[in-house]
Amino acid sequence: MNSVADTAMGSAVIAPKEWSQASQLFPTLFGQPYMGRKITVLDIGAARQRTVAFFSQFKCRLHIVDLYSADLLKQPVTEMSPTELQLAFKQLLGLNRQSAIDICLFWDIFNYLDPAQIKALCMVLKPHLHRGTRAHGFGSRNSEIMLADLEYSIQDADSFGVTQRRLNRLPCHPLPQAKLIQHMSIFSIDRGTLLADGRQEMLLKSSL
Amino acid sequence: MFEKRKADKQGSLGAQKNTELQNAPVGQPKATTTNTGEKAVIGAGIKINGDITGNENLVIRGKVEGKINLGSNEVEIEDSAQVTADITAKVVKISGNVQGDIIGKEKVVISKSGNVRGNIIAPRVTLEDGAKFKGSIDMDPSDKAAAGLPLSSKQNTEKVKAVADNTQRESSLGLKSR
């Protein structure tokens, strides 16, 4: 699964391999009562071709912010106050005041945020959610798990694509579901599915 | 739209003009485009500060700050380009750096070397893996001619419809694929 292969002639960069994985939860996520209206989607992962192609079938606004490449995650400043953290996430997300998000695609960002960061992110998102907001993400079975750095995309209405993340490894803070949900005041877990690699696919619903 | 020059045999546009343009005061750009017959080209050594309007296709390899409005034409922003401008065009193809809002009346294409910070409004947006993008993409495929959709997208749509319909049967709800 290495993205870089050394050859006798020198090093050659090989495009990361991508594989497809069925999602038990996507059909429910995309089967919500949007009724053909324009939907707003927040994707906090890297911009991916398949995800954009998928949403281009619908009348929608896709807001993409790659939190994984943010310095806040790469070089976290431990002494930031909750207010400072919220301000940092607010600037990173760059959401319009009027933005009302229907679907949040968190991917596995919660595994790379510490509890204070999770709380701050949720506080920044809160004004942009409504009662019908749904979210999708990957948690962890437990806090001891060794997670590979992966990047995700939507392949289809019932499957997602996975590839190795190109960026350097980020500090990892996996939390089991029970602890994660304690820090997420704005979402509750609607359904969860344990995946083979120890990740837990989660469908979240707004707690507002 | 611009004062035009015929491209020389090497196709160079900026090379011999770079020196004088580097000394040009900012905000007072000299003629900086070359008509290649089908497209106007802003060379890699050229910097334009101001608004660009017109009715022919445009290739940008240099720096542009201001606004670009070529509503019925194509704008191609190549790898070397640094564009800080709101762009309106029929088709916008981006391989370089763009900071600003983009309206593509037909489509917007961001290639893997593209780096875009801004909001995009277009009926159809293609983004290659590897491209850097931060902002929102406003898509309304209602303008799309079905014949213009790639086969995979059509299949995708059918699959989405099927899944949505199944879900709808189960829950009396459903995301309407268009």
Boltz contact constraints between the chains, C-beta under 6 A:
constraints:
  - contact:
      token1: [A, 27]
      token2: [B, 163]
      max_distance: 6.0
  - contact:
      token1: [A, 27]
      token2: [B, 167]
      max_distance: 6.0
  - contact:
      token1: [A, 30]
      token2: [B, 175]
      max_distance: 6.0
  - contact:
      token1: [A, 31]
      token2: [B, 164]
      max_distance: 6.0
  - contact:
      token1: [A, 31]
      token2: [B, 167]
      max_distance: 6.0
  - contact:
      token1: [A, 31]
      token2: [B, 174]
      max_distance: 6.0
  - contact:
      token1: [A, 31]
      token2: [B, 175]
      max_distance: 6.0
  - contact:
      token1: [A, 33]
      token2: [B, 173]
      max_distance: 6.0
  - contact:
      token1: [A, 34]
      token2: [B, 175]
      max_distance: 6.0
  - contact:
      token1: [A, 36]
      token2: [B, 176]
      max_distance: 6.0
  - contact:
      token1: [A, 47]
      token2: [B, 127]
      max_distance: 6.0
  - contact:
      token1: [A, 47]
      token2: [B, 131]
      max_distance: 6.0
  - contact:
      token1: [A, 47]
      token2: [B, 133]
      max_distance: 6.0
  - contact:
      token1: [A, 48]
      token2: [B, 129]
      max_distance: 6.0
  - contact:
      token1: [A, 49]
      token2: [B, 127]
      max_distance: 6.0
  - contact:
      token1: [A, 49]
      token2: [B, 128]
      max_distance: 6.0
  - contact:
      token1: [A, 49]
      token2: [B, 129]
      max_distance: 6.0
  - contact:
      token1: [A, 52]
      token2: [B, 125]
      max_distance: 6.0
  - contact:
      token1: [A, 52]
      token2: [B, 127]
      max_distance: 6.0
  - contact:
      token1: [A, 56]
      token2: [B, 125]
      max_distance: 6.0
  - contact:
      token1: [A, 56]
      token2: [B, 139]
      max_distance: 6.0
  - contact:
      token1: [A, 57]
      token2: [B, 157]
      max_distance: 6.0
  - contact:
      token1: [A, 57]
      token2: [B, 177]
      max_distance: 6.0
  - contact:
      token1: [A, 59]
      token2: [B, 140]
      max_distance: 6.0
  - contact:
      token1: [A, 60]
      token2: [B, 139]
      max_distance: 6.0
  - contact:
      token1: [A, 61]
      token2: [B, 136]
      max_distance: 6.0
  - contact:
      token1: [A, 61]
      token2: [B, 138]
      max_distance: 6.0
  - contact:
      token1: [A, 62]
      token2: [B, 137]
      max_distance: 6.0
  - contact:
      token1: [A, 63]
      token2: [B, 136]
      max_distance: 6.0
  - contact:
      token1: [A, 64]
      token2: [B, 133]
      max_distance: 6.0
  - contact:
      token1: [A, 156]
      token2: [B, 159]
      max_distance: 6.0
  - contact:
      token1: [A, 157]
      token2: [B, 160]
      max_distance: 6.0
  - contact:
      token1: [A, 157]
      token2: [B, 163]
      max_distance: 6.0
  - contact:
      token1: [A, 158]
      token2: [B, 163]
      max_distance: 6.0
